[in-house]
């Protein structure tokens, strides 16, 4: 069911939560507690915690929407009693703070306050659970790293899997949202190191933890964490030893990513003198651009996909016809093109110039079924295809696999080549006759 199926008062509470929470909270499902009710009155929230999600059911009453909701926690957290836990220490005492104590249904921010309050208590609850584990290494890790701001821990336990403890460690004391001007991120972006320690049995050798770098999908448009190489975890190492050097190297890579954004912007700006101003471009992270080009009366688009590792990694080009379509009615597209001259040491203007030269030298553009433009010595020449025009699709690019099928004309042969850019299509080229005019057999 949709959120619109909720009563107005409940709808206002949930909408405010999803819109204003700094956490990326999601709604898993919405349903009604009564089969004959006009409105739904309960829903499941997916709440980010320790680089995963915990599920909480929020139970309202559609007949009494002014009443505060009940919260049902996951079965594995059956001993989580939030309002009997103290905010500090290990003793369970009645809490002096609760958003439920002075519930005001007219205030749409009440549900937001309640969920965040419960999540803070849940964080303390998980820390307490981990602290009770009889594992010397885990106790040492907790005592040395839990003082870091924003760190979260989670005890994974169950009858079908071994116990392990997850650490979510926020990295880099910098505001990533302010590194790129005009970035559209609504939530605060962070990079985390996930460290998973198996709970060691007594008198057994503790294995090395599993480590992984984690970031939101939004951040990947700016910085690819897949390109970050994690240093090995040495025997006897702890997080307090591992983190400082790794954070320093990661911070340097983030600054290089900012430099790459500026380099990509200069590359897109350099397209204008040769290709014309882009018809479309990514103005923030500069990851893509599209230009409109023409050869005679034939027009086409050139799509540039620029990687985050630019200029170390070159862009990928794709060509799109504005006049030709396949059998499904979609524009004819080329394969991705990366085999053009490139050097990361070139200036942006030289990069664009070499790409432009590559396209002019390597691609022959077609107008239609009556002829093809042949590029030779920098000049365009139109040659009709007398034997193939009715049976062959005239493609854009020259290919390596030639199929000889035309007559010699004026010292040149007209030949069909299988199109290497557009698989399944054919192109016409001029081949200089060095052995004298004669008929050519079909290959």
C-alpha positions as CSV (number, residue, x, y, z in Angstrom):
1,X,0.0,0.0,0.0
2,X,1.0,3.6,-0.5
3,X,1.6,6.2,2.1
4,X,-1.5,8.0,1.0
5,X,-3.6,5.2,2.5
6,X,-2.7,6.4,6.0
7,X,-5.1,8.8,8.0
8,X,-4.0,12.5,7.6
9,X,-2.6,12.7,11.1
10,X,-0.5,9.6,10.7
11,X,0.5,10.5,7.2
12,X,1.8,13.8,8.4
13,X,4.0,12.1,11.0
14,X,5.5,9.6,8.6
15,X,6.0,12.2,5.8
16,X,7.9,14.4,8.2
17,X,10.1,11.5,9.3
18,X,11.1,10.5,5.8
19,X,11.7,14.1,4.7
20,X,13.6,15.6,7.6
21,X,15.5,12.6,9.1
22,X,19.3,12.8,8.6
23,X,19.1,9.1,8.3
24,X,18.0,7.4,5.1
25,X,15.0,5.7,6.7
26,X,12.8,3.7,4.3
27,X,9.3,2.2,4.5
28,X,9.3,-1.5,3.9
29,X,5.5,-2.0,3.9
30,X,2.2,-0.4,4.9
31,X,-0.8,-2.4,6.0
32,X,-4.0,-2.1,8.0
33,X,-4.8,-3.8,11.3
34,X,-8.5,-4.2,10.3
35,X,-9.7,-5.9,7.2
36,X,-12.7,-3.6,6.8
37,X,-10.8,-0.3,7.5
38,X,-10.7,2.5,5.0
39,X,-7.3,3.5,6.1
40,X,-4.0,1.7,6.8
41,X,-2.6,2.4,10.3
42,X,0.7,0.5,10.6
43,X,4.0,0.2,8.7
44,X,7.5,-1.3,8.9
45,X,10.5,1.0,9.0
46,X,14.0,0.1,7.7
47,X,16.3,2.1,10.0
48,X,20.0,2.3,9.1
49,X,22.2,0.9,11.8
50,X,25.8,-0.3,11.7
51,X,25.9,-0.3,7.9
52,X,22.7,-2.5,7.7
53,X,19.0,-2.0,8.4
54,X,17.0,-3.0,11.5
55,X,13.2,-3.5,11.1
56,X,10.8,-1.9,13.5
57,X,7.0,-2.0,13.2
58,X,5.1,1.2,14.0
59,X,1.6,0.4,15.1
60,X,-1.0,3.2,15.1
61,X,-4.8,2.9,15.5
62,X,-6.8,4.3,12.6
63,X,-9.8,4.8,14.8
64,X,-7.8,6.8,17.3
65,X,-5.0,8.5,15.3
66,X,-4.4,11.0,18.1
67,X,-2.9,8.2,20.3
68,X,0.8,7.5,20.4
69,X,2.0,4.5,18.4
70,X,3.4,1.2,19.7
71,X,6.8,0.0,18.4
72,X,7.5,-3.6,17.9
73,X,11.2,-4.6,17.6
74,X,12.8,-7.5,15.8
75,X,12.5,-11.0,17.5
76,X,16.3,-11.1,18.1
77,X,16.0,-8.0,20.2
78,X,13.3,-9.3,22.5
79,X,15.3,-8.3,25.6
80,X,15.6,-4.7,24.3
81,X,13.6,-2.7,26.8
82,X,14.4,0.9,25.8
83,X,12.5,2.8,28.5
84,X,13.8,0.6,31.3
85,X,17.4,1.3,30.3
86,X,19.5,4.1,31.6
87,X,21.3,6.2,29.1
88,X,24.6,5.5,30.8
89,X,25.9,2.5,32.8
90,X,24.7,-1.1,32.9
91,X,21.8,-0.8,35.3
92,X,18.2,-0.9,34.0
93,X,16.3,1.9,35.6
94,X,13.2,3.8,34.3
95,X,14.3,6.4,31.8
96,X,13.5,10.0,32.6
97,X,13.2,11.0,28.9
98,X,10.6,9.7,26.5
99,X,8.9,11.2,23.5
100,X,5.9,9.1,24.3
101,X,5.4,10.7,27.7
102,X,4.2,14.0,26.3
103,X,2.9,12.8,22.9
104,X,1.4,15.6,20.8
105,X,-0.4,14.4,17.7
106,X,-0.6,17.9,16.3
107,X,3.2,18.1,16.1
108,X,4.4,16.2,12.9
109,X,7.9,15.9,14.3
110,X,6.9,13.6,17.1
111,X,7.5,10.4,15.3
112,X,10.9,11.6,14.1
113,X,11.9,12.4,17.7
114,X,10.6,9.0,18.9
115,X,12.5,7.0,16.3
116,X,15.8,8.8,16.8
117,X,15.5,8.5,20.6
118,X,14.9,4.8,20.4
119,X,17.8,4.4,18.0
120,X,20.1,6.2,20.4
121,X,19.0,3.9,23.2
122,X,19.4,0.9,20.8
123,X,23.0,2.0,20.2
124,X,23.8,1.9,23.9
125,X,22.0,-1.5,24.1
126,X,24.2,-3.0,21.5
127,X,27.4,-1.6,23.1
128,X,26.3,-3.2,26.3
129,X,25.7,-6.6,24.7
130,X,29.2,-6.5,23.0
131,X,30.8,-5.5,26.3
132,X,29.4,-8.5,28.0
133,X,31.1,-11.0,25.6
134,X,33.9,-13.0,27.2
135,X,36.5,-12.2,24.5
136,X,39.7,-10.3,25.5
137,X,40.4,-9.0,22.1
138,X,36.9,-7.6,21.7
139,X,37.1,-6.0,25.1
140,X,40.4,-4.3,24.1
141,X,38.9,-3.1,20.8
142,X,35.9,-1.6,22.6
143,X,38.0,0.2,25.2
144,X,40.3,1.7,22.6
145,X,37.9,2.8,19.7
146,X,34.5,3.3,21.2
147,X,35.5,6.8,22.1
148,X,35.5,7.8,18.4
149,X,32.5,9.8,17.5
150,X,29.8,8.0,15.5
151,X,31.1,4.5,15.9
152,X,28.5,1.7,16.1
153,X,28.7,-1.9,17.1
154,X,26.3,-4.8,16.6
155,X,26.3,-8.4,18.0
156,X,25.3,-10.9,15.4
157,X,24.1,-14.1,17.1
158,X,21.8,-17.0,16.2
159,X,21.5,-20.7,16.4
160,X,22.4,-21.2,12.7
161,X,25.5,-19.0,12.5
162,X,28.5,-18.2,14.7
163,X,28.6,-15.1,16.8
164,X,30.4,-12.1,15.4
165,X,30.7,-8.4,16.2
166,X,30.4,-5.8,13.6
167,X,32.0,-2.4,13.9
168,X,31.0,0.5,11.7
169,X,33.8,3.1,12.0
170,X,33.2,6.5,10.4
171,X,36.4,7.8,8.6
172,X,37.7,11.2,7.8
173,X,37.0,14.3,9.9
174,X,35.8,16.3,6.9
175,X,32.5,17.4,5.5
176,X,32.3,15.5,2.1
177,X,29.1,17.4,1.2
178,X,31.1,20.7,0.9
179,X,34.0,19.4,-1.2
180,X,32.1,19.8,-4.5
181,X,30.2,23.0,-5.1
182,X,26.5,22.5,-5.9
183,X,26.4,18.7,-5.0
184,X,22.7,17.5,-4.7
185,X,23.2,15.2,-1.7
186,X,20.4,15.5,0.8
187,X,21.9,13.3,3.5
188,X,25.3,13.8,5.0
189,X,27.8,11.6,3.1
190,X,30.3,9.4,5.1
191,X,32.8,6.7,4.4
192,X,32.9,3.8,6.9
193,X,35.3,1.0,7.6
194,X,33.3,-2.1,8.4
195,X,35.3,-4.5,10.7
196,X,33.8,-7.9,11.6
197,X,35.4,-9.8,14.4
198,X,34.4,-13.4,14.9
199,X,33.8,-14.2,18.6
200,X,36.7,-16.4,19.6
201,X,36.3,-19.4,21.7
202,X,38.4,-19.8,24.9
203,X,41.9,-21.0,24.4
204,X,41.6,-20.7,20.6
205,X,43.6,-18.6,18.2
206,X,41.6,-15.5,17.2
207,X,41.4,-15.2,13.3
208,X,41.9,-11.9,11.6
209,X,38.8,-9.7,11.1
210,X,37.0,-9.1,7.8
211,X,37.4,-5.5,6.6
212,X,35.4,-3.7,4.0
213,X,35.1,0.0,2.9
214,X,31.5,1.1,2.7
215,X,29.9,4.3,1.3
216,X,26.5,5.3,0.0
217,X,25.7,4.9,-3.7
218,X,25.4,8.7,-4.0
219,X,29.0,9.2,-3.1
220,X,30.2,6.9,-5.9
221,X,29.4,9.6,-8.5
222,X,32.2,11.5,-6.9
223,X,34.6,8.9,-5.5
224,X,34.8,5.2,-6.2
225,X,35.6,3.2,-3.1
226,X,36.1,0.1,-5.2
227,X,39.4,1.7,-6.4
228,X,40.7,2.0,-2.8
229,X,43.1,-0.7,-1.9
230,X,42.8,-1.7,1.8
231,X,46.1,-2.4,3.5
232,X,46.4,-5.9,5.0
233,X,45.5,-6.6,8.6
234,X,48.7,-7.9,10.2
235,X,48.8,-10.5,13.0
236,X,48.3,-8.9,16.4
237,X,47.1,-5.7,14.9
238,X,44.2,-3.7,16.4
239,X,42.0,-1.0,15.0
240,X,43.8,1.8,16.9
241,X,46.9,0.8,14.9
242,X,45.2,0.2,11.5
243,X,43.1,3.4,11.2
244,X,45.5,6.4,11.4
245,X,47.7,5.5,8.4
246,X,44.7,4.2,6.3
247,X,42.7,7.4,7.1
248,X,45.7,9.6,6.0
249,X,45.9,7.7,2.6
250,X,42.2,7.8,2.1
251,X,42.0,11.6,2.8
252,X,44.7,12.1,0.1
253,X,42.7,10.1,-2.4
254,X,39.6,12.2,-1.6
255,X,41.5,15.4,-2.4
256,X,42.7,13.8,-5.6
257,X,39.0,13.1,-6.5
258,X,38.3,16.8,-6.1
259,X,41.1,17.6,-8.4
260,X,39.7,15.1,-10.9
261,X,36.3,16.9,-10.9
262,X,38.1,20.1,-11.9
263,X,40.0,18.2,-14.6
264,X,36.8,16.7,-16.0
265,X,35.2,20.1,-16.0
266,X,38.1,21.5,-18.1
267,X,37.8,18.6,-20.5
268,X,34.0,19.2,-21.1
269,X,34.7,22.9,-21.6
270,X,37.4,22.1,-24.2
271,X,34.8,20.2,-26.3
272,X,33.2,23.5,-27.5
273,X,35.8,24.7,-30.0
274,X,35.8,21.5,-32.0
275,X,32.5,19.8,-31.3
276,X,30.3,22.8,-30.3
277,X,28.8,23.5,-26.9
278,X,27.5,20.3,-25.3
279,X,23.7,19.7,-25.6
280,X,23.8,18.0,-22.3
281,X,26.4,17.7,-19.5
282,X,26.7,16.9,-15.8
283,X,27.4,20.3,-14.2
284,X,28.4,19.1,-10.7
285,X,30.6,16.0,-11.0
286,X,31.2,16.3,-14.7
287,X,30.9,12.6,-15.4
288,X,29.1,12.8,-18.7
289,X,28.6,15.1,-21.7
290,X,26.9,14.9,-25.1
291,X,27.7,16.9,-28.2
292,X,25.8,17.2,-31.5
293,X,28.0,16.7,-34.6
294,X,27.3,16.7,-38.3
295,X,28.8,15.5,-41.5
296,X,27.1,17.1,-44.4
297,X,23.4,16.7,-43.9
298,X,23.9,13.7,-41.5
299,X,23.7,14.5,-37.8
300,X,24.7,12.4,-34.9
301,X,25.4,12.5,-31.1
302,X,28.6,11.8,-29.4
303,X,28.2,10.7,-25.8
304,X,31.2,11.0,-23.4
305,X,31.3,9.0,-20.2
306,X,34.1,10.2,-18.0
307,X,35.4,8.0,-15.1
308,X,36.2,9.2,-11.6
309,X,39.8,8.3,-12.2
310,X,40.1,10.8,-15.1
311,X,42.6,11.6,-16.5
312,X,44.4,8.4,-15.5
313,X,41.5,6.6,-17.1
314,X,40.3,7.8,-20.5
315,X,36.6,8.6,-21.3
316,X,34.4,6.1,-23.1
317,X,32.7,7.4,-26.3
318,X,29.4,6.2,-27.8
319,X,27.9,7.4,-31.1
320,X,24.2,7.7,-31.7
321,X,22.5,8.4,-35.0
322,X,19.8,11.0,-35.1
323,X,18.5,9.7,-38.4
324,X,18.7,5.9,-38.3
325,X,16.8,3.5,-36.1
326,X,16.8,-0.3,-35.6
327,X,13.9,-2.7,-36.0
328,X,12.7,-1.8,-32.5
329,X,12.6,1.9,-33.3
330,X,15.6,2.8,-31.1
331,X,18.3,5.0,-32.4
332,X,21.3,3.1,-33.9
333,X,24.1,3.2,-31.3
334,X,27.8,2.3,-31.6
335,X,29.7,0.0,-29.4
336,X,31.7,1.8,-26.6
337,X,34.8,3.3,-28.1
338,X,38.1,3.5,-26.0
339,X,40.7,2.7,-28.7
340,X,41.6,6.4,-29.5
341,X,44.9,8.1,-28.7
342,X,45.2,9.2,-25.1
343,X,47.7,10.4,-22.6
344,X,46.8,11.6,-19.1
345,X,49.7,14.2,-19.4
346,X,48.0,16.0,-22.3
347,X,46.2,19.3,-21.8
348,X,42.4,19.1,-22.1
349,X,42.5,20.9,-25.4
350,X,44.9,18.3,-26.8
351,X,42.8,15.4,-25.5
352,X,39.8,16.7,-27.4
353,X,41.8,17.5,-30.5
354,X,43.1,13.9,-30.7
355,X,39.6,12.5,-30.2
356,X,38.3,14.7,-32.9
357,X,41.1,13.6,-35.3
358,X,40.4,10.0,-34.5
359,X,36.7,10.3,-35.4
360,X,37.5,12.2,-38.6
361,X,40.2,9.7,-39.7
362,X,38.5,6.5,-38.7
363,X,34.8,7.0,-39.2
364,X,33.0,7.4,-42.5
365,X,29.5,8.9,-42.1
366,X,26.6,7.8,-44.2
367,X,23.7,9.9,-45.5
368,X,21.3,7.2,-46.6
369,X,20.9,4.2,-48.9
370,X,22.1,6.0,-52.1
371,X,25.7,6.8,-51.1
372,X,28.4,7.0,-48.5
373,X,30.9,9.7,-47.6
374,X,34.4,8.3,-47.9
375,X,37.2,10.1,-46.0
376,X,40.4,10.1,-47.9
377,X,43.3,12.6,-47.5
378,X,40.9,14.8,-45.4
379,X,38.3,15.2,-48.1
380,X,34.8,13.7,-48.3
381,X,33.8,11.9,-51.5
382,X,30.4,10.4,-52.3
383,X,30.4,7.1,-54.1
384,X,27.1,5.2,-55.0
385,X,27.0,1.5,-54.2
386,X,25.8,-0.1,-57.4
387,X,25.7,-3.7,-56.1
388,X,24.9,-3.4,-52.4
389,X,22.6,-0.4,-51.8
390,X,19.4,-2.4,-52.0
391,X,20.7,-5.3,-49.9
392,X,23.3,-3.9,-47.5
393,X,22.7,-1.5,-44.6
394,X,25.2,1.3,-45.0
395,X,26.9,1.6,-41.6
396,X,29.0,4.4,-40.2
397,X,32.4,3.0,-39.6
398,X,35.1,1.2,-41.5
399,X,35.8,-2.4,-40.3
400,X,38.7,-4.8,-40.6
401,X,36.8,-7.6,-42.2
402,X,36.3,-6.8,-45.9
403,X,33.8,-8.3,-48.2
404,X,34.6,-7.4,-51.8
405,X,31.4,-6.9,-53.8
406,X,31.7,-4.0,-56.1
407,X,33.3,-3.0,-59.4
408,X,36.5,-1.0,-60.0
409,X,35.8,2.6,-60.6
410,X,38.3,5.3,-61.5
411,X,41.2,3.4,-60.1
412,X,39.4,2.5,-56.9
413,X,37.2,-0.4,-55.8
414,X,34.1,0.1,-53.8
415,X,34.0,-2.5,-51.1
416,X,31.7,-3.5,-48.2
417,X,33.3,-3.9,-44.8
418,X,31.6,-5.3,-41.7
419,X,31.1,-2.4,-39.3
420,X,33.3,-2.7,-36.2
421,X,31.5,0.1,-34.5
422,X,27.9,-1.1,-35.2
423,X,27.9,-4.9,-35.2
424,X,25.6,-6.4,-37.8
425,X,25.8,-3.4,-40.1
426,X,28.0,-2.7,-43.2
427,X,30.0,0.3,-44.4
428,X,31.3,1.3,-47.9
429,X,34.9,2.3,-48.4
430,X,37.2,3.1,-51.3
431,X,40.2,0.8,-51.8
432,X,43.0,2.0,-54.1
433,X,43.5,-0.3,-57.1
434,X,47.2,-1.0,-57.2
435,X,47.1,-4.0,-59.6
436,X,44.9,-2.5,-62.4
437,X,41.2,-2.6,-63.0
438,X,39.6,-6.0,-62.9
439,X,36.5,-7.6,-61.6
440,X,36.6,-8.7,-57.9
441,X,35.1,-11.9,-56.7
442,X,32.8,-11.8,-53.7
443,X,34.6,-12.8,-50.5
